[in-house]
Amino acid sequence: MFKSVAVTVVAFLLLPGVWRQTAVLIGMAAGTGIAAVTGLAPPWPRSPARQSSTARPWGAPRARAATSPRAPC
């Protein structure tokens, strides 16, 4: 964590003008790269958004035929 903060501070101090706004992005990218190289990051994220879908044992949903309309409550 300290290395990414150090990279962020150095980028902020060395970049001119508007480019200073990218210092946080550079620090995040450097921290991710350092974690990947040192083996501290998993090879893929384990978030629900990145997981592949699995087949359900009960199959795909099917439409039911309407037998009788239900009375409104």
Backbone torsions as a table, in degrees:
resi	resn	phi	psi	omega
1	MET	NA	-39.2	-178.5
2	PHE	-62.9	-35.3	-177.9
3	LYS	-66.8	-38.3	179.0
4	SER	-69.0	-35.9	176.5
5	VAL	-66.3	-41.2	179.0
6	ALA	-63.3	-42.3	178.2
7	VAL	-64.0	-38.3	178.4
8	THR	-63.3	-45.5	-179.7
9	VAL	-65.0	-44.0	179.7
10	VAL	-63.8	-42.6	178.8
11	ALA	-63.6	-38.9	179.1
12	PHE	-65.0	-39.2	-178.2
13	LEU	-75.9	-31.5	-175.0
14	LEU	-91.6	-27.0	-177.3
15	LEU	-80.0	140.6	-179.3
16	PRO	-88.7	149.9	168.4
17	GLY	51.4	-125.7	-175.0
18	VAL	-67.9	-24.9	-179.6
19	TRP	-64.4	-17.2	176.9
20	ARG	-62.2	-25.9	-180.0
21	GLN	-65.4	-22.2	179.4
22	THR	-86.6	2.5	-177.0
23	ALA	-61.3	-40.7	179.9
24	VAL	-66.7	-42.4	177.6
25	LEU	-62.1	-42.0	177.6
26	ILE	-63.9	-41.6	178.0
27	GLY	-64.2	-40.2	177.7
28	MET	-65.4	-42.5	179.0
29	ALA	-65.2	-41.2	178.4
30	ALA	-65.7	-41.5	177.7
31	GLY	-62.9	-40.5	177.2
32	THR	-65.7	-42.6	178.4
33	GLY	-64.5	-42.7	178.8
34	ILE	-63.8	-41.6	179.0
35	ALA	-65.6	-37.9	179.5
36	ALA	-68.8	-40.4	-179.0
37	VAL	-69.9	-38.3	-177.7
38	THR	-84.3	-4.6	177.6
39	GLY	84.9	14.5	-179.7
40	LEU	-89.5	-9.4	179.9
41	ALA	-106.5	141.1	175.7
42	PRO	-68.5	155.6	-178.2
43	PRO	-65.9	-21.5	175.0
44	TRP	-147.3	150.3	179.9
45	PRO	-67.0	146.9	-180.0
46	ARG	-106.5	45.6	179.2
47	SER	-96.6	153.6	179.6
48	PRO	-60.5	-27.7	-179.0
49	ALA	-70.7	-25.5	-177.3
50	ARG	-98.9	-3.1	-179.1
51	GLN	-80.8	146.9	177.1
52	SER	-80.6	154.5	-179.2
53	SER	-76.3	153.5	178.4
54	THR	-118.1	151.7	178.7
55	ALA	-73.7	139.0	178.5
56	ARG	-88.1	146.4	-176.3
57	PRO	-68.3	-19.7	-177.0
58	TRP	-94.3	0.7	174.1
59	GLY	86.3	-172.3	-177.7
60	ALA	-78.4	151.6	178.1
61	PRO	-68.5	146.8	178.8
62	ARG	-123.0	146.5	178.0
63	ALA	-78.4	137.2	178.0
64	ARG	-94.0	147.8	176.1
65	ALA	-75.0	138.4	179.6
66	ALA	-75.4	119.0	-179.7
67	THR	-92.3	-48.4	178.4
68	SER	-152.2	140.9	179.2
69	PRO	-69.7	143.5	179.0
70	ARG	-85.4	146.8	177.7
71	ALA	-73.8	142.2	177.8
72	PRO	-66.9	147.0	-178.4
73	CYS	-79.6	NA	NA
